[in-house]
């Protein structure tokens, strides 16, 4: 079952950096990984509902020495009626615009901060930089997704 040939040199380097960056908190692991990778510019794509927390992550990353760009899912002004069928009113989440903004900022690693599942997928597809989750939005479990496994 083991097949080390699945990994090229770039994959192996990434795995080595990941191994060297392990830590007890996700925040410290993120900081260690980005520093060990030589990254300077980080992006945060946040859900609007998480915007009371996302600036705290931005501040922590800036304190660690990174240049950080933050964008929320509704700041582009896209309306639901522009992308969805039917008579759906109100602002739409816009993960493609979030990716475009962070791509234009030249980020080297982007952080999914509570984007809806489908929106996170679109964001990751359109992001030029690799994407890692930091917060997984799950209102049913107060964002503690492991708690939902015992149902």
C-alpha positions as a LaTeX table, in Angstrom:
\begin{tabular}{lrrr}
\hline
Residue & $x$ (\AA) & $y$ (\AA) & $z$ (\AA) \\
\hline
Unk1 & 0.00 & 0.00 & 0.00 \\
Unk2 & 2.86 & 2.40 & 0.73 \\
Unk3 & 4.10 & 4.17 & $-2.39$ \\
Unk4 & 6.80 & 6.79 & $-1.81$ \\
Unk5 & 6.97 & 7.35 & $-5.58$ \\
Unk6 & 3.75 & 9.36 & $-5.27$ \\
Unk7 & 5.86 & 12.20 & $-3.81$ \\
Unk8 & 8.11 & 14.41 & $-5.90$ \\
Unk9 & 10.93 & 16.51 & $-4.44$ \\
Unk10 & 8.65 & 19.52 & $-3.89$ \\
Unk11 & 6.17 & 17.33 & $-1.97$ \\
Unk12 & 8.97 & 15.92 & 0.17 \\
Unk13 & 10.27 & 19.40 & 0.96 \\
Unk14 & 6.76 & 20.52 & 1.95 \\
Unk15 & 6.35 & 17.46 & 4.18 \\
Unk16 & 9.75 & 18.14 & 5.80 \\
Unk17 & 8.79 & 21.75 & 6.52 \\
Unk18 & 5.44 & 20.59 & 7.90 \\
Unk19 & 7.15 & 18.07 & 10.17 \\
Unk20 & 9.57 & 20.70 & 11.45 \\
Unk21 & 6.70 & 23.15 & 12.08 \\
Unk22 & 4.53 & 20.94 & 14.28 \\
Unk23 & 3.35 & 22.53 & 17.47 \\
Unk24 & 0.52 & 22.31 & 19.97 \\
Unk25 & $-1.58$ & 25.17 & 18.60 \\
Unk26 & $-2.76$ & 25.59 & 15.02 \\
Unk27 & $-1.73$ & 29.26 & 15.17 \\
Unk28 & 1.84 & 28.48 & 16.17 \\
Unk29 & 2.04 & 25.69 & 13.60 \\
Unk30 & 0.88 & 28.13 & 10.91 \\
Unk31 & 3.47 & 30.70 & 11.99 \\
Unk32 & 6.25 & 28.10 & 12.12 \\
Unk33 & 5.30 & 26.65 & 8.72 \\
Unk34 & 5.20 & 30.04 & 7.01 \\
Unk35 & 8.51 & 31.11 & 8.56 \\
Unk36 & 10.21 & 27.79 & 7.80 \\
Unk37 & 9.00 & 28.15 & 4.20 \\
Unk38 & 10.41 & 31.67 & 3.91 \\
Unk39 & 6.97 & 33.18 & 3.36 \\
Unk40 & 6.40 & 36.87 & 4.06 \\
Unk41 & 2.89 & 37.65 & 2.68 \\
Unk42 & $-0.15$ & 35.84 & 4.03 \\
Unk43 & $-3.79$ & 36.20 & 3.10 \\
Unk44 & $-6.92$ & 35.58 & 5.13 \\
Unk45 & $-10.23$ & 34.90 & 3.37 \\
Unk46 & $-12.89$ & 35.21 & 6.03 \\
Unk47 & $-16.60$ & 34.63 & 6.16 \\
Unk48 & $-18.45$ & 37.83 & 7.07 \\
Unk49 & $-19.86$ & 36.03 & 10.13 \\
Unk50 & $-16.29$ & 35.45 & 11.38 \\
Unk51 & $-15.12$ & 39.04 & 11.02 \\
Unk52 & $-15.10$ & 39.62 & 14.76 \\
Unk53 & $-12.35$ & 36.97 & 14.99 \\
Unk54 & $-10.39$ & 37.29 & 11.73 \\
Unk55 & $-8.68$ & 40.57 & 12.73 \\
Unk56 & $-7.34$ & 38.76 & 15.80 \\
Unk57 & $-5.60$ & 36.24 & 13.54 \\
Unk58 & $-4.32$ & 39.08 & 11.34 \\
Unk59 & $-2.89$ & 40.85 & 14.37 \\
Unk60 & $-1.19$ & 37.67 & 15.63 \\
Unk61 & 0.38 & 37.01 & 12.24 \\
Unk62 & 1.54 & 40.61 & 11.90 \\
Unk63 & 3.06 & 40.42 & 15.38 \\
Unk64 & 4.98 & 37.35 & 14.16 \\
Unk65 & 6.44 & 39.50 & 11.37 \\
Unk66 & 4.21 & 38.78 & 8.37 \\
Unk67 & 2.56 & 41.16 & 5.93 \\
Unk68 & $-1.10$ & 40.11 & 6.14 \\
Unk69 & $-4.06$ & 40.86 & 3.87 \\
Unk70 & $-7.63$ & 40.24 & 5.02 \\
Unk71 & $-10.79$ & 40.08 & 2.94 \\
Unk72 & $-14.34$ & 39.16 & 3.89 \\
Unk73 & $-16.69$ & 37.26 & 1.62 \\
Unk74 & $-19.18$ & 40.06 & 1.04 \\
Unk75 & $-17.01$ & 43.13 & 0.61 \\
Unk76 & $-17.07$ & 42.95 & $-3.21$ \\
Unk77 & $-20.73$ & 43.97 & $-3.32$ \\
Unk78 & $-21.78$ & 41.03 & $-5.50$ \\
Unk79 & $-25.53$ & 40.44 & $-5.26$ \\
Unk80 & $-27.18$ & 37.00 & $-5.07$ \\
Unk81 & $-29.37$ & 37.81 & $-8.07$ \\
Unk82 & $-26.21$ & 38.23 & $-10.17$ \\
Unk83 & $-25.02$ & 34.63 & $-9.64$ \\
Unk84 & $-27.95$ & 32.56 & $-8.41$ \\
Unk85 & $-31.12$ & 31.53 & $-10.22$ \\
Unk86 & $-34.42$ & 32.81 & $-8.91$ \\
Unk87 & $-35.46$ & 35.91 & $-7.07$ \\
Unk88 & $-32.84$ & 35.73 & $-4.30$ \\
Unk89 & $-32.10$ & 39.17 & $-2.92$ \\
Unk90 & $-29.23$ & 40.49 & $-0.86$ \\
Unk91 & $-25.45$ & 40.38 & $-0.91$ \\
Unk92 & $-23.74$ & 37.22 & $-2.08$ \\
Unk93 & $-20.57$ & 35.64 & $-0.80$ \\
Unk94 & $-17.85$ & 36.13 & $-3.39$ \\
Unk95 & $-14.97$ & 33.65 & $-2.87$ \\
Unk96 & $-13.68$ & 34.24 & $-6.42$ \\
Unk97 & $-13.23$ & 37.95 & $-5.66$ \\
Unk98 & $-11.49$ & 37.06 & $-2.38$ \\
Unk99 & $-9.02$ & 34.87 & $-4.29$ \\
Unk100 & $-8.52$ & 37.56 & $-6.92$ \\
Unk101 & $-7.81$ & 40.19 & $-4.27$ \\
Unk102 & $-5.26$ & 38.00 & $-2.47$ \\
Unk103 & $-3.71$ & 36.93 & $-5.79$ \\
Unk104 & $-3.25$ & 40.62 & $-6.63$ \\
Unk105 & $-1.63$ & 41.18 & $-3.22$ \\
Unk106 & 0.93 & 38.50 & $-4.03$ \\
Unk107 & 0.21 & 36.35 & $-1.01$ \\
Unk108 & 2.30 & 33.19 & $-0.63$ \\
Unk109 & $-0.12$ & 31.30 & 1.62 \\
Unk110 & $-3.83$ & 31.89 & 2.07 \\
Unk111 & $-5.94$ & 30.98 & 5.06 \\
Unk112 & $-9.57$ & 29.86 & 4.84 \\
Unk113 & $-11.15$ & 31.44 & 7.90 \\
Unk114 & $-14.62$ & 29.94 & 8.20 \\
Unk115 & $-15.75$ & 30.06 & 4.58 \\
Unk116 & $-18.82$ & 27.97 & 3.75 \\
Unk117 & $-17.86$ & 24.58 & 2.36 \\
Unk118 & $-18.61$ & 25.30 & $-1.31$ \\
Unk119 & $-17.22$ & 28.80 & $-1.09$ \\
Unk120 & $-14.00$ & 27.46 & 0.43 \\
Unk121 & $-13.69$ & 25.05 & $-2.50$ \\
Unk122 & $-14.11$ & 27.88 & $-5.03$ \\
Unk123 & $-11.64$ & 30.05 & $-3.11$ \\
Unk124 & $-9.02$ & 27.27 & $-3.04$ \\
Unk125 & $-9.46$ & 26.57 & $-6.77$ \\
Unk126 & $-8.99$ & 30.22 & $-7.72$ \\
Unk127 & $-6.18$ & 31.03 & $-5.29$ \\
Unk128 & $-2.70$ & 31.07 & $-6.81$ \\
Unk129 & $-1.18$ & 30.47 & $-3.37$ \\
Unk130 & $-1.78$ & 27.26 & $-1.42$ \\
Unk131 & $-4.74$ & 27.42 & 0.97 \\
Unk132 & $-4.99$ & 26.02 & 4.48 \\
Unk133 & $-8.03$ & 26.07 & 6.77 \\
Unk134 & $-7.81$ & 27.76 & 10.15 \\
Unk135 & $-11.46$ & 27.82 & 11.21 \\
Unk136 & $-14.15$ & 25.52 & 9.87 \\
Unk137 & $-17.57$ & 27.14 & 10.16 \\
Unk138 & $-20.12$ & 24.87 & 11.82 \\
Unk139 & $-22.90$ & 26.73 & 13.59 \\
Unk140 & $-24.53$ & 23.49 & 14.82 \\
Unk141 & $-21.47$ & 22.61 & 16.91 \\
Unk142 & $-20.20$ & 26.12 & 17.70 \\
Unk143 & $-17.39$ & 25.54 & 15.15 \\
Unk144 & $-16.23$ & 22.37 & 16.91 \\
Unk145 & $-16.72$ & 19.99 & 13.98 \\
Unk146 & $-15.41$ & 16.95 & 15.86 \\
Unk147 & $-18.34$ & 17.27 & 18.26 \\
Unk148 & $-20.69$ & 16.44 & 15.40 \\
Unk149 & $-19.14$ & 13.01 & 14.83 \\
Unk150 & $-20.81$ & 11.37 & 17.81 \\
Unk151 & $-24.37$ & 12.06 & 16.58 \\
\hline
\end{tabular}
